[in-house]
Amino acid sequence: MDQAKTYPPLQGAGLVLVTLALSLAVFMEVLDTTIANVVVPVIAGDLGAAATQGTWVITAFAVSNAVSVPLTGFVSRRFGEVRVFLGAVIGFVMTSWLCGMAPNLQLLVLFRVLQGLAAGPLIPLSQSLLMASYPPEKRTQALALWAVTVVVAPVLGPILGGWISDNWHWGWIFFINIPVGIAAAWITWKQLGHRETEIKKTPIDYTGLALMVLGVGALQMMLDRGKELDWFASGEIIALAAVAVVCLTYFVVWELDEEHPVVDLSLFKDRNFTVGVIATSLGFMVYMGSLVLLPLVLQSNFGYTPTWAGLVAAPVGILPVILTPLIGKFGGRIDMRWLVTASFLVFAFTFYWRTNFYAGMDMANVVWPQFWQGLGVAMFFLPLTAVTLSRMQGAQIAAAGSLSNFLRVFMGGVGVSVATTLWERREALHHARLAEEITPYSPTAQQALQNMAQAEIGAEEGLTVIVKNITRQGFIIGSNEIFWAGSLLFVAMIVVVWFAKPPFGPPGGGGH
C-alpha cells in the first residue's frame, strides 16, 4: 500500500498548518544540537563539574541520536509514521523539561541520552510526512521549506545559546523547546492523526539491532572523545575503534542477507540515492567543520565574545531564506546537478576568500564571505535532497531519509573533529617554526624587544607578548590552511554529483 496513493494531498489551511508543524519540530531539534555547545562551560560551572566533564552534555546527545536516526525507517514501518513522529515530539518535549530541571551533571547527561533517542525520528519523518501531504508537482517546494529550517537553525543556535546563558538561566535553552514542541505535536495530531501510514509487523532483527547500536555508539563516542584523549594515543579510543569496526562490518554483512533488516542497505543499489548521500555527507562534513572552526578562530585570536562570534557568522542564513523557496518553485526546470555544481563552486570561492585572515583584520573580512556562502548553502540542501530521494516511493522515503540524514549528521561530526584537531596540530607546527626565529641573536627579536622597552615593557614581559603573538599567528595560519583545503575539496566533489542520472522528479511523484 503506497502512502502517497492512500490519502489525497492536503490543501489550503491544513497544508499550511502541517508545513508549519513539521518545520517547527525540525527547527527545534536542529537548534538543540548547536545551542548547547556554547553553554557547556556555564552548565559545568553551575553544576559543580569540570569543563571537560561538561562536554558529556554534547556527547550523550550525539551518541544516542546517532543510534536513533537510522532506526527510524524500521520503527515507523512497525508503528506508523504519524504515531512515531508524535511520540518523538512528545518525548523530546518531556526530556527537554527534564534537562532544564536537572540538579546535577549525571542526571543531565542521562536526560540528554533520552533526548537524543527521542530526537532521532524528527528530521527523516518530517521529510516523509511533508512529501505525503503535498501533491507531486509541489513536493520540491515542500523540500525547499524544510531545507530553510535545517539551514537557519544551526546558525541561530550559538547566538541564542550565548544570549540565554548571558541573560537567563542555562535551563532555558531546553525550556524553549516546550511550547514549540507542544504546538508542533497538537497541529500534527489534528491534521495528520487520521492519515496514518501502513503498519507492517515484521519480525525484529535483534542481531542487526544489537550490532548497529554497539557499532554506531562506539563510533560516535570515538568521534566525540577523540580530540580530548589525543585520538589513537589513548587506549580508550583504540578500544572504541576496534568495537566500531568489528560490529559495523558484521552489521553490513548480516543486514545484506536479512529478510527484515533493521536498516535497509538495499537503498544503496539506487545510483541517485548513493550519489546524493555521498555528495551531501562530504559537503556537510566540510561545511560543519568550517561552521564550528570560524567562531573558535574569532574568539581565541580576534577577541570576539561568543555572542559576537555567532552574530558575524549569522549572515550565512540570509540568502538561503530568500532563495531556497525560489529554487523550490523554479528549480524543477533546471538540472539539479548544475545547481549542486554552482553550490560547490560558491563554497570553494568563499573558503578561498577566508585564506587571507590576518591579525587586526576588521569585521567585514568575516561577514562578507559568510554572506556569499549563503548562496552556496541555498543551492546545497534542496537539490541534493531532491537527487537523493528522486527514486524513492512510499515507505522508502522515511527509510531513505533516516539513513541519509544519519550519514549527513555523522559526517558533520567527523568534519568538526577533523577541523578542530587539524587546527591545533597546525598551530603547534607553525608555533615551532616561528619560535625558531626568536633567539638572542635574531635582529627581528632584538628590534621587537627594544620597541617594547621604549614603551616601558620589561624583557621578560616582552618575551611573553612575543610568545602570545606567535601562538596567535600559528592559529590564524592553521585556520587559513584548513579553509584552503576545504576549498580544494569542494572543487573535487563536483565530480561526484555528475554520476547521478536524471530525471530528478519529486520523491514519490514518479521520478522514474
Secondary structure, 3 states (H helix, E strand, C coil): CCHHHHCCCCCHHHHHHHHHHHHHHHHHHHHHHHHCHHHHHHHHHHCCCCHHHHCHHHHHHHHHHHHHHHHHHHHHHHHCHHHHHHHHHHHHHHHHHHHHHCCCHHHHHHHHHHHHHHHCCHHHHHHHHHHHHCCHHHHHHHHHHHHHHHHHHHHHHHHHHHHHHHHCCCCHHHHCHHHHHHHHHHHHHHHHCCCCCCCCCCCCCHHHHHHHHHHHHHHHHHHHHCCCCCHHHCHHHHHHHHHHHHHHHHHHHHHHHCCCCCCCHHHHHCHHHHHHHHHHHHHHHHHHHHHHHHHHHHHHHCCCCHHHHHHHHHHHHHHHHHHHHHHHHHHHHCCHHHHHHHHHHHHHHHHHHHHHCCCCCCCHHHHHHHHHHHHHHHCCHHHHHHHHHCCCCCCHHHHHHHHHHHHHHHHHHHHHHHHHHHHHHHHHHHHHHHHCCCCCCCHHHHHHHHHHHHCCCCHHHHHHHHHHHHHHHHHHHHHHHHHHHHHHHHHHHHHHHCCCCCCCCCCCCCCC
